[in-house]
Amino acid sequence: MASIIVLFELEPDGAIGATGAIGAEDAEGAEPAVIAVHAAGADPDVPEDPQPYTLCGLETGPMEHTHYRPIRPGEPWYPPTLADQRCQECERALRAL
């Protein structure tokens, strides 16, 4: 797998919005709660889009694309501020690659 796409699994009815920015607020001013941070392979035809399933087997359709990319070598695949929400199954799959 050449690259991964980092996705947010949000609380039901939560949406980050059109920007997809980490920490964006909803219309009421409250941040949507991130249930988990998942990883999916990039679609080979459209590299900015995820494949249909995360590395742990969940559908990517209802998840929000974070557009997060590590900046330096050795940085985690997930946003560091969300370390507690990272999916352990996705992490195990990434380590096995």
C-alpha positions, -999 to 999 in steps of 0.1 A, spaced: 0 0 0 16 32 -11 -2 56 12 -30 57 37 -60 80 43 -68 89 79 -105 90 87 -126 101 116 -155 80 129 -178 106 144 -207 104 168 -240 99 149 -251 132 133 -217 147 138 -199 162 108 -168 182 106 -180 202 76 -168 210 42 -133 219 52 -127 186 70 -103 205 93 -93 189 126 -111 208 154 -137 225 131 -168 235 150 -204 227 140 -232 253 136 -239 253 173 -202 260 182 -194 225 196 -169 202 181 -182 169 169 -169 140 190 -144 117 173 -152 82 183 -121 67 166 -94 75 141 -91 49 114 -67 42 85 -77 31 50 -56 25 18 -57 52 -8 -78 44 -39 -54 37 -67 -75 56 -92 -82 86 -70 -54 88 -45 -71 114 -23 -101 91 -17 -100 61 6 -107 25 -4 -142 13 6 -130 -3 39 -107 7 67 -78 -15 76 -100 -28 105 -129 -37 81 -153 -8 86 -170 10 57 -153 43 50 -184 60 34 -198 74 66 -164 86 79 -149 120 75 -116 124 56 -91 142 79 -66 152 52 -40 146 79 -5 137 68 25 133 91 50 161 84 82 145 95 95 109 95 87 91 127 54 110 133 24 88 140 -1 80 112 -29 96 133 -32 132 145 -11 132 178 -38 150 197 -61 120 191 -38 93 202 -64 79 226 -90 76 199 -68 57 173 -81 24 162 -59 -4 176 -70 -28 148 -59 -3 121 -26 3 140 -19 -35 141 -27 -38 104 -3 -9 96 25 -24 117 20 -57 98 26 -40 64 
